[in-house]
Amino acid sequence: MRKPYVILIGSASGIGKSTISAELAKALNIKHLIESDFIRAVVRGIIGKEYAPALHSSSYDAYKHIRNKSRYDSYDELVSAGFDDHASYVIPALEKIIQRAITDYDDIIIEGVHLVPGLINIEQFRDEANIYFFILISDEESHKERFVKRAIQIHRGGKQLDFFKENRIIHDHLLTQAQNNNVTIIDTESIESSLDGILSIINKSCTTIKLINTIDELEDVVDIISNKNNGTLEKITYNIKGFKEPLIRNIDVYDTKSANRFINSINENKDKKEYLSQLYELSEFREARICASNQDNLDKIIKELQNKGYVLDE
């Protein structure tokens, strides 16, 4: 039997993980979708408030129960430590749920703020499941807009809106933890682009093509792949004349913002652009690994690149 899918989607409150997780479950036809908040409620019923006050608080104000607060150098560190303490009570139960799903060969999606990279041990499931871990992020303005909307929808406008600053600290903490633990980061610029980015990683509709664009045409190539078609550009291989081994560069362009950062880093750095120009001159073509959310989208990307004359005809 194939290994079941275990998909974890974490983020701070108000980023859009519930909506994206629901759409992902539909796209992959996965019937088991669990929110970590429900697991937290069960764990609270088992562990009393007197034993775990952080658990019985919200994720954004659990820091209030930390003893010896003076050992933290900043308010951000204090809030992050309280959040980790809060999540640590929920994670063992989440790991038990994952193991049960694997035992029953059930696909499962778990979403919630308690999915903290570095705290939840996903490596223990690698041999038994196709496991994917995503952390969703957003710029502060978009986060605040969604945060306010969600707080009003769930009738927590009064209390929860007072803690946006703390939720933003949690957002940044999750981002840092994801970077430190090699967990995939998805920018939630839109539901569609976020979903396509996740599906392109899970479905892995990928191919390697030979690009012959110029350095000045690179921006258009990335625009076609990422901005127009929500595809991803994983790596580029340069077969340099006179060298036996190719030069491989991991690009990891997974969404529009990472695509823009990649292009800006080249356009704003003359030395980097000159270095790439020299690589282009030394290589007849470049092998690019491109992925999309499905084969149709991948074919569309390739066709558009071919129409522009960016692909080597063989």
N, C-alpha and C positions, 0 to 999 in steps of 0.2 A: 504494500500500500504506500502511496505517496505520503510524504511528511506533511502534517497539517500546517496551515498558516497561523502564526501568532503575530498579530500586528499591534504595537503599542504606540499610542499617540498622546504625548504629554504637552502641556503648555500652562501658562498662568491663566487665571480666570479672565474671560472676555476676549480671547484670541480667536475663537471660532472652531475649537476642536470638536465640539459636539456635532455641529452641522457638517463639518468635513468627515467626521467618523461615520455619520449616518449615510452620507452620500457614498462613501467608500464601501460600506457594507452592502449597499444596493448594487454598486458596480461589480463587486466580487461575489455577490450572492452569498454573503456570510450572515447566518442567522443569529449568531451569538455576539452581541454588542453589549459590553458591560461598562458602566461608569464607576470609577474608583470611589466616588462619593457614596455609592450604595455599600461598597465593601467597608468603607470607613464607619458607616452607621452600624453595621453588624459588629465590627470590632469594638466600637464604643459600648455595645451591649454586653460585651464579654469583659472588657477591662474598665474598671470604675474610674471616675474622675479623680478620686483621691490618689490613685496609682499613676495615672497618666494625664495630668492636666493639659498638656500640650495637645494631646489627641482630642480632647473635648473642647478645644478652642478651634477657631477657623485657621486655615493655613497662613493667613496674612497677619494674625495677631498672636500666634503661638509663642512668639518671642517674649511676650510678657511673663511667661512662666519660667524663663531661663534663670537659673541662679548664677550669681556672680557675673552680672552683666558687664562689669568693668573690664573683664578680660578681652572684650571685643574692641577693636580699634575704631570701628565706625558703626553707625546705625545700620548701614547696609549689611555688614557682617552679622550683626545681631539678628536682624529680620531673617536673613538666610539661614542662620543656625537654628532659629525657632521653627522655620519652615521644614528643614531637614528632620528635626526632632519629631514634628507632627507627622511627616510622611513615613518615617521609619516604623511607626506602629502599623501602618496599613500595608506596607510592601510585603511582609511575610505571607499575609493572606492572599495578596495578588499572585505571588509566586505559586502558592498552592492551587489557585484557580488555573493558572497556566499549565501546571503539571497534570491536572485533571483533564483539561481539554486535550492535551497531547495523548494521554492514556486512552481517551475515548475517540481519538482521531478526529476531533472536531476543530474546524477553523474558528478563530476567535479574534475579536478586536476589543482591546481595552483602552479606554481613554480617560484622562483625568490629570489633575494637577499633581497627584502623588507619584507619578511615574518620573522619578528623578534619576538621570544618568549617573552611574557610579554608586547608587544606593541599591537599585534593583539589579540582581545578578542574572543577566540574560545569557551569559556564556554557558551556564549549566544546561540550557535547552538547545544549543546549537546542533547537536547530533540527532535530536529527535524531532525538530520542527524547522520550518522555514520561518525564521523569526526576523521581524523588521521593527525598528525603533525609530520614531520620528519625534522631534521637538519642533513645535510651531512657534514662530516669532512674528512680530509686527512692529512697525515704527510706532513711536509713542502717541502720535496724534490719532492714528487709526485705532490703536489699542484703546485709547480713552473713549473714543466714540462708541466702539463695540461694548466696552465695559459698562458704560452708562446705559446703553440700550438693554443689555442683558440684566442689569440690576433692576431696571424698571419692569421688565418682563416677568421676573421671578419674585417681584414684590419685595425686594430688599434694597430699594433705593436709598432709604435713610441711613442704614448702618453701613452697607457695603461701599457706597460711594465715598465715604470718608476715608477709605483705605486704598484708594487707587495708587498712591505713592508706594505703599508696601507691596501691592500686586506687581507694580512695575519693577521693584527690586527683585521679586521672585522671578519675573520674566527674564531679567538679566542674569540671575543666578542659574536658571535652567539653561540659558544660552551658553554660559561659561562651562557648565558641567557637560553639555553636549559636545562642545569643542574639545574638552579635555578627555572625553571618553569615546571619541569617534562615532558619535551618534548623528544621524542625518538631520540637518536643519532645513526646515521648509518655511519660506516666507509667505505669509498669508495675504498677499496683495489682493487676491480674489479667490473665491471658492473654486472656480473652474481651473485656474492655473495651479492652485495648491493640490487639487485632486489629480490633475494630469501629472504633476511632478511626482506625487506619491506612486501613482499607477505605473509611471515609466520606470520606477525603481523596482516595484514588485513584479510587474509583468515582464520587464526586461525585453521589450521589443527593440533590439539593438542591431546595429550593423557597423562595419568599418568601411569608410569610403576614402578615396584618394582626392584630396583637395589641391587645386592649382591656383587658388586666388592669390592676389597680391596682398601685401601688408595693409595697403589702404582699403582693400575690399574686405578685410577681416571683420570689420564692424557690421557690414551687410550680411556676411555669412552667419555671425552670431545672432543677428536680428531675425533672420529667417528661421534658425533653429529654435531659439528660445522665445523671443518676444512675440513672433507671429504664430508659432505652432506649439508653444509650451513643451518643446523637446529639451533634452539635456545633452550637454557636451562633456564627456567624461575625461577623455585624454587625447593628446595629439602625439604622434610618433614621427620623428624626423629621421629619415634615412640619409645620412650625410655622406657625401662622396669621399672615399678614402678611408672610411671608418667601418670596421666589421660589425660593431654593435650599434644599434639605433639609439637615438636620444629620445627618451620618453618623458613627457610632461603631463602630469595629472592636472586637469583644468577644473573639474568639478563645478561646472556651470549648471545649476539645477533649477533656477528660476530667473525671472526678469531682473531682479535686483542684483543677483550674483553675476548675471550677464553684463549688466551695466557697470558693475564694479570692475569686472575683468577688462572691459574695453577702456574704461576711464584710467585704469592703472597703466595701460599701454600709451594712451594718448597724452597723459600728463607726465610721463617719464620718458624723456628723450633717449636716455641710455638704454632703457628696456626696449623701446621701439627700434633703436638701431641694432640691438642684439638680435631681435626677431628678424629684422630685415636681412641680416647676415645669414641667419639660419635658413631663411627662404631661398637665398641665393645659392647656398651650399646643397640644397635638397631639391630634387626635381619635382617632388610632390610631398604632401604631408598626409599621413594616415590619421583620420579622425574617427573616434568611436562615438557614435551618436545613438541616443535612445529616445523613445517616445512611449506614450501611454498605450498604444496598440499599433499593429502593423500598418493599418490604413494611414495613421498620422505619420508614421515613419516614412512610408512611401511618398506621402505628400511633401515632406521635408526634402527628401532626395530629389524629387522631380523639380521642385523650385530651385534648388541649388544647381541642378543640371541645366535648367532653362537660363540661368544667369551665366553659365559657362564656368562654374567654379569646380566642377568635377571632371577628373581625368577620364576620357573615353578610352575603353579598352576593347 
